[in-house]
Amino acid sequence: MKIKILLILSIITFQVKGQNKNTITGNIIDKDTKEALQSATIIYQNKSIGTTSDKNGLFTLTLSSARESDSIFISYMGYETIRTTVLKCKNTKIHELKPFINELIEVTIASKKLNLKKFIKEVITGYNKNKRKNAHIAIAHYREKAKENNQFIMFMESIGYSVFADTPANTAPLSNYNFFYENTKSHVVNPKWTKYKRAVLNVQKVAPGGGANLNIFRSLELYGVLSNKYYKKYNYKKDSTYYIQNNPVYRIRFDGNNAKGSIHVYADTKQILKVECSTTKYWSTAFHKRVDAQIKIQFNYFEKVPFVSEITASYQHKNLEYQNSFEVLVQKFNNFDLSKEEYWSMNGYDKNPYVEYIPKNWKTTIEPDKDYDKIAADLASNPASLEKQFENSSGRWFFPNKETNKLAVSKIKQLKEKF
């Protein structure tokens, strides 16, 4: 399931006296072919934030405290970077990027015999060297849905924040990358879904899965194919070469005990484009254990630093068909920190969020789920009544009578200041 999202405007703006808000939009294309450039990066360096273009080359970015003379950088691998200004971006709707002359590079790469063992080592070593090891934050969107016997039994999506924290002492290795909900649509009360609840805790709902995709990503980073320590435990075989806007990409298969699939790597820069695999390590909130799942993880690069762009997951276990998608809307790649107090105040909030749905703030270009009409029919008879149920479920803790995270709510709201 592909969800390409233009930037959400209303939830990320923190207004204080004297600030100016500027929204820039545009279409990024190849200067010669006029083809759209997907996943081009648009960076506002003054606040270290950036977004990417969608499959049609379109982008939207809202900036607070920006001056019209501030610089905006638009770049794409294999193309000359454009340096422009906020004012010019507001007045220019089409941005043409000029490709480098790279025919000779392509011929050299295509004809060169690949030392796969050395290449994979350089890829994984480079990834771990360049990735952001300190705290970082992004505006993100997640969506999950499940069905039994071809009938949808739950649906939930939220716009919020994905936060990677410097791991304080005494925390589990996989617990420091979480999703924090802010504006949430939730329908999780169908009896066919709530039957999966954890009876041992006497709860009435299945925990939300906003952080499940980030959890499997961290698992692959620490114990899987992206790990400096464990990548050698996999077998590798070059599958094919393909091109993205004249940039050669190697598709390399890997196979190990807990995961097998393919890793897609730009041949010249050795940057990872995406990882696609089946794994036995995906955490299911419905079954309260790790299950076999299909995973796809895609990356964006800001200032040569890899950040997660999208994660999709799906599995079929017993009678349940489940899908979960996560996508970053705006990445803050520098100038963010999270104190131990803030970390611990938010610890657990991803599993028991305060559900609040504000329709007027859901004015985005997030595409509705492709199954939305059937979801609405199965859960609430029609889209209007499903929307009403989203509103009725707003203004309460996900798990009743567990208002232990009031401090976390205020901390989450303060995250807006980071942008």
Helices and strands as residue ranges (DSSP letters): E 21-30, E 41-44, G 45-47, E 49-52, E 58-64, E 71-75, E 82-85, H 86-91, E 94-97, H 103-111, H 116-130, E 136-148, E 151-164, E 177-187, H 191-194, G 199-201, H 212-223, G 231-233, E 235-244, E 247-255, E 259-266, E 272-284, E 289-302, E 305-317, E 320-332, H 340-346, E 354-355, G 359-361, H 372-380, H 383-392, E 396-397, H 406-414, G 415-418
